[in-house]
């Protein structure tokens, strides 16, 4: 099974009108609100978050939040410090 097989059932799968892969600084607030609503109702939200975290994705809107390099690095530092 593909590591992203879960994405076919994601609530965002057919919502191509929203800027999922754009830079968060360039997205309109109304678009961000719409994306958060879509994510909140998503049946694979946890799988999306896990995939983004495990792959170290640092761009786009994943599992209800913007993934930026700074956020990803901060999470890795926290995990390292907790170990």
PyMOL commands that set and color helices and strands:
alter all, ss='L'
color gray80, all
select helices_A, chain A and resi 5-9+24-26+29-40+45-55+69-82
alter helices_A, ss='H'
color red, helices_A
select strands_A, chain A and resi 61-62+65-66
alter strands_A, ss='S'
color yellow, strands_A
deselect
rebuild
show_as cartoon
